[in-house]
Amino acid sequence: MKKVLLIISALILSASLAACGVLTGETSSSAAGTESAAKAETAETAAPEPVTDRTISAEEATGSFELTTEDGAFTSSDGVYTITSAGTYAASGLLEGQIVIDAGEDDEVVLELSGATINSGADSPIKAVCAGAVEISAKKDTENVINDTRGVKTADDGDPGEGAIYAKCDLKIKGSGTLIVNASYNNGIHTTKDLKIQKLSLKVTAYNNALKGNDSVTVSSGEVAAISTNGDGVKTENTDVSKNGVTRGDVTISGGAVTVYAAGDGFQAAHDFVLTTGEEGIAPTVTVYTGSYSGYTASDASTTSYKGVKAQNELNIEDGVITLETYDDGLHADYGASLDDGTMGQGTINISGGTVSMSVYAPENKTPGGRGGPGGWGGQQTVSGADGIHADCVLNISGGTITVDSAYEGLEANVINVTGGKTVVAANDDGVNATKGVSTPAIMVTGGYLDVTVSPDGDTDGIDSNGFYRQTGGVVITRGPNNQNMAAIDADSSVSVSGGTLIVLGYGRVSASADVRTYSLSLHSAGSHTVNIGGETYTFTNANAYGSTTCYSDATVSS
């Protein structure tokens, strides 16, 4: 009967984990000597220093405006130039007016900016109302400026363009020159279809979203600064299915250097966010500042979400470098959102490569954790603070290097799988937390390296699972109070180790299998420590002293 009950329990657990798409296969991983720069005070987070952009600039044109073409057609009236057919058009000089693209629905229009400045206080300076696709190119060695000087949008109106550059078709922004876009009305660059950015130096400053492609946004190369004073940096909207059977709403960064300054979310993907290396073969670099970390955020901005990257389905980091200084979760994936394609947002974050680093600050009305909350214990808020990485359902770490310098909780998800990579976390509250959700809360480690720091005092846990913790491989170092109520590692169900190495600095109730030996080491004092695990050396630093050290390992361990 016991055997039958065990089999049934295993099947129930397997089914519940499958609901969130849990990865249970083992992946071997070895970590070289590492150092974790633990923070001296993880219970408090310093207020951010606002950052501004000083990398991209352009001179406005002053000469007479010219629009020329050899294969197209356009009309001109009272400063409004209307392109009426496919072709390539060259613009230069100063235009107090507007370029309108009103061509055939299958026409492809290329607009080359060769030292042009276009100012409009009546509508979008560049507006594509009909075309198959539009390409705007900043030509090599030219500086171009688009100024949308309209007052802030106060009501929905289908006639004025929603951005300084606005298109109702696929839009590509490219070239080897420089393009500056200033938008005081609403969005900076906005298309109702796909937005692609390639090669040029582009700086967009907008009241609302700096870059918005309703169907998708893709950056494959170039240097981009996306600035929002009151809204989000980069955003998509639609989640229906394209004619190719692909769900819309993705944000993909596959190359280039992208810096986002946002009052609200840095990236807000209606479907997936993907950071990877594309066809050009150069890994992307992404930097995100949100809330008061951005020097452009308006003092009266009314946004309530300040996340670095937010996806309604999946968030995938495969390659590249992403650095986040945020006033809310650094990386966040929603579960349960109803998508237009008939599916539901999965709330999954996958990190398989690249370098991820972040500093997350808990804003006003959010608890920065433990005794560091506003006004001490009496001033604690009911809303959780900002997490480093938060997946509503599943967090999978299979590769890459992750550093969470500060956050309320470092890693949080319903189910957390660590199969590879190097992850170092310093948090104000729990370092790693498996929270309640659609599946049994679980933390499963089969490989990789995980180093967790929380304060040795207060109501903090290094690793905390509202279900179970299971380790079969990898190296885990976790710190916490030497107290069974607040522990270095804790689980509502069980903490079991049948392989790999678990080093507990502080208290932890651990169940080890017969193949795992228990070592009493002296690694819990403040300072630098070195430990040899199975012939491999690991180095780490404790900013504080912890109560004791207990090590569980299937390898020979010495210090």
C-alpha positions in Angstrom: 0.0 0.0 0.0 2.8 2.4 0.8 4.4 1.7 -2.6 1.1 2.4 -4.3 0.7 5.7 -2.4 4.2 6.8 -3.4 3.5 6.1 -7.0 0.2 8.0 -6.9 1.9 10.9 -5.2 4.6 11.0 -7.8 2.1 11.0 -10.6 0.1 13.9 -9.0 3.3 15.9 -8.5 4.4 15.2 -12.1 1.1 16.4 -13.4 1.1 19.5 -11.3 4.6 20.4 -12.5 3.6 19.8 -16.1 0.9 22.4 -15.8 3.6 25.0 -15.7 5.9 23.3 -18.3 8.5 22.3 -15.7 11.8 21.1 -17.0 12.9 18.1 -15.0 15.7 16.6 -17.1 19.2 16.8 -15.7 21.8 19.1 -17.3 25.4 18.7 -16.2 27.3 21.9 -15.5 30.6 22.8 -13.9 31.4 26.2 -12.4 34.9 27.6 -12.3 36.1 29.5 -9.3 33.6 32.2 -8.4 33.2 35.1 -6.1 30.0 36.7 -4.9 30.3 40.3 -4.0 27.7 40.2 -1.2 26.3 43.5 -0.1 27.2 44.8 3.3 23.6 45.7 4.1 21.0 43.7 2.1 18.1 44.8 4.4 18.2 48.3 3.0 18.5 49.7 -0.5 19.9 53.1 -1.3 17.9 55.6 -3.3 18.8 55.6 -7.0 20.8 58.2 -8.8 19.0 59.3 -12.0 20.8 58.6 -15.3 20.5 60.4 -18.6 21.8 59.8 -22.1 24.8 61.6 -23.5 25.7 59.4 -26.4 23.4 60.4 -29.3 22.9 64.0 -30.6 22.2 65.8 -33.8 22.1 69.3 -35.2 18.9 70.6 -36.7 18.9 71.5 -40.4 18.4 75.1 -41.4 18.4 75.1 -45.2 15.5 75.0 -47.6 13.5 71.8 -47.7 13.7 69.5 -50.7 11.9 66.2 -51.4 13.0 64.5 -54.6 12.4 61.2 -56.3 13.3 59.4 -59.5 10.8 56.6 -59.5 7.8 57.8 -57.4 5.3 60.6 -57.2 4.2 63.2 -54.7 2.2 66.4 -54.3 2.9 69.5 -52.2 0.6 72.0 -50.6 1.0 74.4 -47.7 4.0 72.5 -46.3 2.4 69.1 -46.6 4.2 66.7 -48.9 2.1 63.7 -49.8 3.8 60.6 -51.3 1.3 58.8 -53.6 3.2 55.8 -55.0 5.9 53.3 -54.4 9.5 54.5 -54.9 12.5 56.0 -53.2 12.3 59.6 -51.9 15.1 61.8 -50.6 14.4 64.6 -48.0 16.8 67.3 -46.9 16.6 70.7 -45.2 14.1 72.2 -42.8 10.4 71.5 -43.2 7.8 73.3 -41.0 5.1 70.9 -42.0 4.6 67.2 -42.7 5.4 64.2 -44.9 2.3 62.0 -45.5 2.6 58.6 -47.2 -0.7 57.8 -48.9 0.2 55.2 -51.5 -1.2 51.9 -52.7 -1.9 49.3 -50.1 0.9 47.1 -51.6 3.3 49.9 -52.4 6.8 49.9 -50.8 8.0 53.4 -50.0 11.6 54.3 -49.0 12.1 57.7 -47.4 15.8 58.7 -47.2 16.6 61.4 -44.7 19.8 63.3 -45.8 20.2 66.1 -43.3 16.5 66.8 -42.7 14.6 68.4 -39.8 10.8 68.1 -39.9 8.7 70.0 -37.3 4.9 69.8 -36.9 2.5 71.1 -34.2 -0.6 69.9 -36.0 -0.1 66.2 -36.7 2.7 63.6 -37.0 5.7 65.0 -38.8 5.9 61.8 -40.8 2.7 59.8 -41.2 2.0 56.7 -43.3 -1.7 56.3 -43.7 -1.5 53.7 -46.6 1.3 51.6 -48.0 2.4 48.0 -48.1 5.6 48.9 -46.1 7.6 52.0 -45.3 11.4 52.2 -44.8 12.9 55.4 -43.3 16.6 55.6 -43.7 19.0 58.0 -42.1 21.7 58.3 -44.7 25.4 57.9 -43.8 27.1 60.9 -42.1 23.8 62.8 -41.9 22.0 64.2 -38.8 18.2 64.2 -38.9 15.6 65.5 -36.4 11.9 64.9 -36.2 10.0 67.2 -33.8 6.3 66.6 -32.9 5.4 69.7 -30.9 1.8 69.0 -30.3 0.4 69.4 -26.8 -0.1 66.2 -24.7 -2.8 63.9 -26.0 -5.9 64.2 -23.8 -8.5 62.2 -25.7 -8.7 59.3 -28.2 -9.0 60.6 -31.8 -8.5 58.3 -34.8 -7.3 61.1 -37.1 -4.1 62.5 -35.7 -1.0 60.3 -35.8 -0.2 58.6 -32.5 3.5 59.2 -32.8 6.0 61.7 -34.2 6.6 59.0 -36.8 3.4 57.1 -37.3 2.5 54.3 -39.7 -0.4 52.0 -40.4 1.9 49.4 -42.1 5.1 47.6 -41.5 7.8 50.2 -40.6 11.6 49.8 -40.8 13.9 52.5 -39.4 17.5 52.0 -40.7 20.6 53.7 -42.1 24.1 54.6 -41.2 23.3 58.1 -40.0 21.7 59.7 -36.9 18.0 60.2 -36.3 16.6 62.1 -33.3 12.8 61.9 -32.6 11.1 64.2 -30.1 7.4 63.6 -29.3 5.5 65.7 -26.8 2.0 64.5 -27.9 2.1 60.7 -27.3 4.4 58.1 -28.8 7.8 58.6 -30.4 7.8 56.0 -33.2 4.6 54.0 -33.6 3.3 51.6 -36.1 0.1 49.5 -36.0 2.1 46.6 -37.6 5.7 45.5 -37.2 8.5 47.9 -36.2 12.1 47.0 -37.2 15.2 49.0 -36.3 18.6 48.4 -37.9 22.1 49.9 -38.0 21.5 53.7 -37.4 22.0 55.8 -34.3 18.5 56.5 -33.0 17.4 58.6 -30.1 13.6 58.8 -29.3 12.2 60.9 -26.5 8.4 60.6 -26.0 5.8 61.6 -23.6 4.3 58.1 -23.7 5.9 55.1 -25.4 9.3 55.8 -27.1 9.0 52.8 -29.5 5.7 51.0 -30.2 4.9 48.3 -32.8 1.5 47.0 -32.2 2.4 43.6 -33.8 6.1 43.5 -32.9 9.3 45.4 -32.2 12.7 44.1 -33.4 16.1 45.7 -33.0 18.8 43.8 -35.0 21.7 46.3 -34.9 22.6 50.0 -34.3 22.6 52.2 -31.3 19.2 53.1 -29.8 18.2 55.3 -26.9 14.5 55.0 -26.1 13.2 57.6 -23.6 9.8 57.9 -22.1 9.0 60.7 -19.7 5.6 59.4 -18.6 5.1 55.9 -20.1 6.9 52.8 -21.2 10.1 52.6 -23.2 9.3 49.8 -25.8 5.9 48.3 -26.2 3.8 45.9 -28.3 0.0 45.4 -28.1 -1.5 42.7 -30.3 -1.6 39.0 -29.5 -3.6 37.6 -32.4 -2.1 35.2 -35.0 -0.4 36.4 -38.2 -1.0 34.9 -41.6 2.1 32.8 -41.0 0.5 31.3 -37.9 2.8 33.2 -35.4 1.4 34.9 -32.4 2.0 38.7 -32.6 3.2 40.9 -29.8 6.9 39.9 -29.4 9.8 42.2 -28.6 13.0 40.8 -30.0 16.5 42.3 -29.4 18.9 40.4 -31.6 21.8 42.9 -31.9 22.9 46.4 -31.3 23.1 48.5 -28.1 19.8 49.5 -26.7 19.3 51.8 -23.7 15.9 52.4 -22.3 14.9 55.2 -19.9 11.3 54.8 -18.8 8.9 56.3 -16.3 7.0 53.0 -16.4 8.2 49.6 -17.8 11.3 49.5 -19.8 10.0 46.8 -22.2 6.4 45.7 -22.2 5.8 42.8 -24.5 2.2 41.7 -25.1 3.5 38.2 -25.9 7.2 37.2 -25.7 10.4 39.1 -25.0 13.5 37.6 -26.6 17.2 38.6 -26.1 19.4 36.7 -28.5 22.1 37.0 -31.2 20.6 37.3 -34.7 21.9 36.9 -38.2 24.5 39.7 -37.9 26.3 37.6 -35.3 26.9 40.4 -32.8 25.4 39.8 -29.3 23.1 42.7 -28.2 23.7 44.9 -25.2 20.6 46.2 -23.3 20.5 48.7 -20.4 17.3 49.7 -18.7 16.5 52.4 -16.2 12.9 52.8 -14.9 11.1 55.0 -12.4 13.5 57.4 -10.6 16.5 55.6 -12.0 15.8 57.4 -15.2 16.7 61.1 -15.2 13.9 61.8 -17.7 10.9 60.5 -15.6 8.4 63.4 -15.1 7.8 64.3 -11.4 4.0 63.9 -12.0 4.2 60.6 -14.0 1.2 58.5 -13.0 2.5 55.0 -14.0 2.1 52.2 -11.4 4.5 49.6 -13.0 8.2 50.3 -13.3 9.5 46.9 -14.3 12.6 46.4 -16.4 11.2 43.8 -18.8 7.6 42.6 -18.6 6.2 39.9 -20.9 2.6 38.6 -20.9 3.7 35.1 -21.9 7.4 34.2 -22.0 10.6 36.0 -21.3 13.6 34.4 -23.0 17.3 35.4 -22.5 19.5 33.4 -24.7 22.6 35.6 -25.3 23.8 39.1 -24.9 24.2 41.4 -21.9 21.3 43.0 -20.1 21.7 45.4 -17.2 18.7 46.7 -15.2 18.3 49.4 -12.6 14.6 49.4 -11.9 12.0 50.6 -9.4 10.0 47.4 -9.8 10.8 43.8 -10.8 13.8 43.5 -13.0 12.4 40.7 -15.2 8.8 39.7 -15.0 6.5 37.3 -16.8 2.7 37.3 -16.3 0.6 34.1 -16.0 -3.1 33.9 -17.0 -3.6 36.9 -19.3 -6.1 36.1 -22.0 -4.3 36.5 -25.4 -6.0 37.3 -28.6 -4.9 34.0 -30.2 -7.1 32.1 -27.8 -4.3 31.0 -25.4 -3.3 32.1 -22.0 -0.1 33.8 -20.9 2.3 31.2 -19.5 4.2 33.3 -17.0 7.5 31.6 -17.9 11.1 33.0 -17.8 13.9 31.0 -19.5 17.5 32.1 -19.1 19.9 29.9 -21.1 22.8 32.2 -21.8 24.1 35.7 -21.7 24.8 38.0 -18.8 22.0 39.4 -16.6 22.7 41.9 -13.8 20.4 44.2 -11.9 19.8 46.5 -9.0 16.2 46.7 -8.0 14.8 49.3 -5.6 11.4 49.1 -3.8 9.5 52.3 -4.5 7.1 54.2 -2.3 4.1 52.1 -1.2 6.1 48.9 -1.6 8.0 47.1 1.1 11.7 46.9 0.6 11.7 43.9 3.0 12.1 43.0 6.6 13.0 45.7 9.1 14.0 47.9 6.2 10.3 48.6 5.4 9.0 52.2 5.4 8.9 53.3 9.0 10.1 49.9 10.4 7.7 47.1 11.3 4.8 49.5 12.0 5.1 51.0 8.6 5.1 47.7 6.6 2.9 47.8 3.5 0.7 45.0 2.4 2.1 45.0 -1.1 5.2 42.9 -1.8 8.3 44.8 -2.9 10.2 44.6 -6.2 11.8 41.3 -7.1 14.9 40.7 -9.1 13.4 38.0 -11.4 9.7 37.2 -11.0 7.9 34.5 -13.1 4.3 34.0 -12.2 4.6 30.3 -13.1 8.1 28.9 -14.0 11.6 30.2 -13.9 14.1 28.0 -15.8 17.9 28.8 -15.4 20.0 26.6 -17.6 22.9 28.8 -18.5 24.3 32.3 -18.5 25.6 34.5 -15.6 23.0 36.2 -13.4 23.7 38.8 -10.7 21.0 40.3 -8.5 22.8 43.0 -6.5 19.7 44.1 -4.6 16.0 43.4 -4.6 13.1 42.6 -2.3 13.2 39.0 -3.2 15.9 37.8 -5.6 14.3 35.0 -7.6 10.6 34.3 -7.3 8.3 31.9 -9.2 5.8 29.1 -8.5 8.4 26.6 -9.8 12.1 27.3 -10.1 14.4 25.0 -12.0 18.2 25.5 -11.9 20.0 23.2 -14.3 23.1 25.3 -15.2 24.6 28.8 -15.3 26.0 30.9 -12.5 23.6 32.8 -10.4 24.5 35.2 -7.5 21.7 36.8 -5.5 21.6 39.4 -2.7 18.1 40.2 -1.5 16.3 42.1 1.3 13.8 39.4 2.0 13.9 35.8 0.6 16.8 35.2 -1.8 15.0 32.5 -3.7 11.3 31.9 -3.2 8.9 29.3 -4.7 5.5 30.8 -4.1 2.0 29.4 -4.3 0.5 29.2 -7.8 -1.1 26.9 -10.2 1.3 24.0 -9.3 3.0 22.7 -6.2 5.7 25.2 -5.3 9.1 23.7 -6.0 12.7 24.6 -6.2 14.7 21.9 -8.1 18.5 22.1 -8.7 20.1 19.6 -11.0 23.2 21.6 -12.0 24.8 25.1 -12.2 26.0 27.4 -9.4 23.7 29.3 -7.1 25.0 31.7 -4.4 22.4 33.4 -2.2 22.8 36.2 0.4 20.2 37.7 2.8 20.6 39.4 6.1 21.6 37.2 9.1 19.0 39.1 11.1 15.3 39.7 10.7 12.5 37.8 9.0 14.5 36.5 6.0 15.1 33.2 4.3 18.0 32.5 2.0 16.0 29.8 0.0 12.3 29.4 0.8 9.9 27.0 -0.8 6.2 27.0 0.0 6.3 23.4 -1.3 9.5 21.5 -1.5 13.3 21.9 -2.4 15.0 19.1 -4.2 18.7 19.0 -5.2 20.3 16.3 -7.3 23.3 18.2 -8.7 25.0 21.6 -8.9 26.5 23.8 -6.2 24.3 25.9 -3.9 25.6 28.3 -1.2 22.8 29.8 0.9 22.9 32.2 3.9 20.4 33.2 6.5 19.6 33.5 10.2 20.6 30.6 12.5 17.0 30.3 13.5 14.4 27.6 12.5 11.8 30.3 12.0 14.0 32.3 9.6 16.5 30.0 7.9 19.2 29.8 5.3 17.0 27.2 3.6 13.4 26.3 4.4 10.5 24.5 2.8 6.9 23.8 3.9 7.3 20.2 2.7 10.9 19.1 2.7 14.4 20.0 1.8 16.1 16.9 0.2 19.6 16.5 -1.3 20.5 13.4 -3.2 23.3 14.8 -5.3 25.4 17.9 -5.8 26.6 20.2 -3.0 24.5 22.3 -0.6 26.3 24.6 1.7 24.1 26.1 4.5 25.4 29.1 6.4 22.9 29.4 9.2 20.0 27.2 10.0 18.4 24.6 7.7 16.6 21.4 8.2 17.9 19.1 5.4 17.2 15.5 4.5 20.2 13.9 2.8 20.2 10.6 1.0 22.6 7.8 1.8 24.9 8.9 -1.1 25.3 12.4 0.4 27.8 13.1 3.2 27.4 15.8 5.8 30.4 18.0 6.6 30.8 20.6 9.4 33.0 23.4 7.9 34.0 26.8 9.0 32.8 29.1 6.2 30.3 31.3 8.0 32.5 34.1 9.3 32.6 37.4 7.4 35.2 37.6 4.7 36.5 35.6 1.8 36.3 31.8 1.8 37.6 29.0 -0.4 36.1 25.5 -0.6 37.2 22.5 -2.6 34.4 20.4 -3.9 35.4 17.2 -5.7 38.8 18.7 -6.7 37.3 22.0 -8.0 37.9 25.2 -6.1 35.1 27.8 -5.3 35.7 31.2 -3.8 33.0 33.4 -2.2 32.6 36.3 0.2 30.4 36.8 3.2 29.6 40.4 4.0 28.3 39.3 7.4 28.9 36.5 9.8 26.4 33.6 10.0 25.7 31.1 12.7 27.3 27.9 11.4 28.2 26.0 8.3 26.8 22.6 7.3 27.6 21.1 3.9 25.8 18.3 2.2 27.6 16.7 -0.8 28.0 13.6 -2.9 31.6 14.7 -3.5 34.6 15.1 -1.2 34.6 18.6 0.3 37.3 20.5 2.2 38.0 24.1 3.2 
